[in-house]
Amino acid sequence: MTRLGFLLPPGNPTIEPEIIALTPPGVSVHFHRMVAHGEAGSLHGQEERNRTMIAHLDDGLDLLAMVKPAVVAIAHTATSYTLGRAGEAELLARLEARSGRRVVTAFGAVAAALARLGVRRVALGAPYSAETTAAGKAHLEAWGFEVVYADNLKGVANIYDETAERAAALARAVDRAEAEAVFLSGTGMPTLPVLDRLEGELGKPVVSSNLAMMWHALRLAGIAAAIPGYGRLLTLA
């Protein structure tokens, strides 16, 4: 049995069912919640919650590492936007040295997924504030991607109250002809039910944080099983 570990933001109800839905036979998934204070999923205080989660990652990783997962994913895309590329790399190096486990970020998985799909020009949609969405755009650009258009989902009261249909509407709104793929950021916004349909509508890959994170973790663990029904990415080795 191959084990995968996921460090989750507090209060996020979306990640566990989406990750479990993508788990093939012979793989077990294990979860631990990160520490943060305030209203989970709210746009207010998001940056402070991000930094609190980062500050407590060591303790959470220590506990999750006890089940000896092949890969541990930090399941919170905006963590990378807060850290920046250099800070993200430093964090991963430290956590891997501490735990002896392979550790990746949700955003690192997205970057790997876009590279595997041969994508350089991307449209970005996110359920965050305008400021955090702009940070996501800057982070994509720091990784060498051209962001042809980026926008945030309007009318969000709490990210964790959003629906897959709202995510689909966001993907359609940010898509541009010159974009080679659409990236829906945020592990707390449900996306799996609409990804395959969106790819048919838009004629290009649509990648979400949870989809990319599971694909990347599986491939790093040596699991190459194709999982149909969620778009192109999970059919690729």
Number of C-alpha atoms within 10 A of each C-alpha: 7 16 18 24 25 31 21 23 23 18 14 18 17 18 23 17 12 18 18 14 11 19 18 14 9 9 14 14 15 17 17 16 18 25 19 20 13 12 14 18 24 17 17 15 13 21 16 14 22 23 15 15 23 19 13 13 17 17 12 18 25 13 12 21 20 9 12 16 20 19 21 27 24 26 28 27 23 24 21 24 23 20 17 18 17 10 13 18 15 11 19 16 14 13 19 15 11 13 18 12 17 18 23 25 27 29 29 22 24 26 21 16 23 24 12 12 16 11 17 19 20 27 25 28 29 27 29 26 18 16 11 19 22 18 17 27 24 18 20 22 15 13 13 12 18 17 20 18 18 21 20 22 21 13 8 16 14 17 21 20 15 19 15 15 13 17 25 20 14 21 26 15 17 22 23 18 11 12 20 20 26 30 23 28 27 24 28 27 27 27 28 22 16 19 24 18 16 20 18 12 10 16 12 17 23 30 29 26 28 31 27 23 29 24 29 27 25 24 15 14 17 12 16 15 16 14 17 12 15 21 21 18 21 22 14 14 14
